[in-house]
Amino acid sequence: LRLAQFALEQAADAFLILDPKGRLLRVNEAACRLLRYAPEELLELGWDDLEAGASERGWAQWSERLDKSRELQCEGTARRKDGTTF
């Protein structure tokens, strides 16, 4: 578990771990830099705060797909702290 946590923290890619309701549980430093939030700020947010145009129903559908296939690849538009999107 420590090795996995270390790898997550050292990864160059942004990683966001969410619960089934779309709330953030863990983020790495790359995610903080990309989204321009401090870690403690990000952990107070959820999917709908970061995904431009997201809806609760949308997250529920993604979560259901993830439960069925055990993997999920999706594209979307993210919103940074300053409101800009990418």
C-alpha positions in Angstrom: 0.0 0.0 0.0 2.8 2.4 0.8 4.5 1.7 -2.5 1.2 2.3 -4.4 0.8 5.6 -2.5 4.3 6.6 -3.3 3.8 5.8 -7.0 0.6 7.9 -7.0 2.4 10.9 -5.5 5.3 10.6 -7.9 3.3 10.2 -11.0 3.6 13.0 -13.6 -0.1 12.5 -14.6 -2.9 13.9 -12.5 -4.8 11.3 -10.4 -8.1 11.8 -8.7 -9.7 9.1 -6.7 -13.5 9.5 -6.2 -16.1 7.7 -4.2 -19.3 6.3 -5.9 -21.0 9.6 -5.3 -18.3 11.6 -7.1 -16.6 13.1 -4.1 -12.8 13.4 -4.2 -11.1 11.0 -1.7 -7.4 11.4 -2.8 -5.5 13.6 -5.2 -1.8 13.7 -6.2 0.4 16.8 -6.6 0.1 16.7 -10.4 -3.7 17.1 -10.1 -3.2 20.0 -7.7 -0.9 21.7 -10.1 -3.1 21.1 -13.1 -6.3 22.2 -11.4 -4.5 25.0 -9.4 -5.9 24.0 -6.0 -4.2 23.1 -2.7 -4.7 19.4 -1.8 -7.1 20.3 1.1 -9.2 22.5 -1.2 -9.5 19.7 -3.8 -10.6 17.2 -1.2 -13.6 19.4 -0.3 -14.8 19.2 -4.0 -16.5 16.7 -6.1 -16.8 15.7 -9.7 -19.5 18.3 -10.4 -17.1 21.1 -9.2 -14.4 20.1 -11.6 -16.1 18.8 -14.6 -17.6 21.6 -16.7 -21.1 20.7 -17.6 -21.2 17.7 -15.2 -24.4 16.6 -13.6 -25.2 14.2 -10.7 -26.9 11.8 -13.2 -23.8 12.0 -15.4 -21.5 10.9 -12.5 -23.9 8.1 -11.6 -23.7 6.8 -15.1 -19.9 6.8 -15.1 -19.8 5.1 -11.7 -22.2 2.4 -12.9 -20.1 1.8 -16.0 -17.0 1.6 -13.8 -18.6 -0.9 -11.5 -19.5 -3.2 -14.4 -16.3 -3.1 -16.3 -13.8 -2.3 -13.5 -12.1 0.3 -15.7 -13.2 3.6 -17.2 -11.8 5.8 -19.8 -13.6 9.1 -20.5 -13.0 12.5 -21.9 -14.4 15.8 -20.7 -13.7 19.4 -20.0 -12.2 20.2 -16.6 -12.6 23.4 -14.7 -9.7 25.0 -12.8 -9.9 27.0 -9.6 -9.8 30.2 -11.6 -12.8 29.1 -13.7 -10.7 28.4 -16.9 -11.4 25.1 -18.6 -9.3 22.6 -20.5 
